[in-house]
Amino acid sequence: MRSYDPDSKAWSIWWLDGRNPSVLDTPVVGKFVDGIGCFYGNKTLNGHPIKIRFIWNATHPTRPTWEQAFSKDDGITWEVNWEMTFTPKHP
């Protein structure tokens, strides 16, 4: 689920995990600048607090990308653990 706050010009993105479909994760919050959206949030993973980052890159008009990364050291370093490249569906 996504929502936009026109006052702050920030988006919030909530993820719904099919393994626990009655609970929304804590949102990541961020903005798009020049076609790249950076979104950050806090999460608990295996009982440990982490930071989470999503990067949406729409600078390529037909092949936007998305990545997710986790940080165990408060955002000093990031481990990318999921990447996607979107392609147009051709009839």
C-alpha positions, -999 to +999 in steps of 0.1 A: +000+000+000+013+035-008+002+069+003+014+104-006+016+134+018+014+166-004+027+188+025+060+169+029+060+156-007+069+122+008+056+087+000+050+060+026+051+024+014+037-005+035+045-041+026+020-069+031+037-102+037+017-132+025+031-153+053+013-130+078-015-114+057-032-096+086-003-074+096+012-045+076+050-040+080+063-006+093+064+017+063+094+030+045+092+067+038+109+088+011+108+109-020+116+108-057+143+131-070+152+131-107+135+098-112+150+080-083+131+073-051+149+065-018+127+051+010+139+042+046+124+026+076+131+005+107+123-031+111+131-061+134+147-091+117+153-123+137+149-102+169+175-076+159+167-040+149+177-031+113+172-003+089+156-011+056+160+008+023+140+006-010+154+023-041+131+028-071+149+039-102+127+051-130+154+069-150+152+043-178+117+047-193+111+011-202+132-008-176+127+007-141+144-011-113+138-017-076+161-029-049+158-037-012+187-035+013+191-040+050+216-023+074+227-037+107+249-007+115+224+022+114+228+028+077+266+029+075+267-001+052+239-018+032+234-054+021+212-056-010+191-087-008+165-082-035+167-066-070+140-064-097+141-051-132+107-044-148+102-050-185+072-041-207+048-068-215+045-073-252+012-087-267 
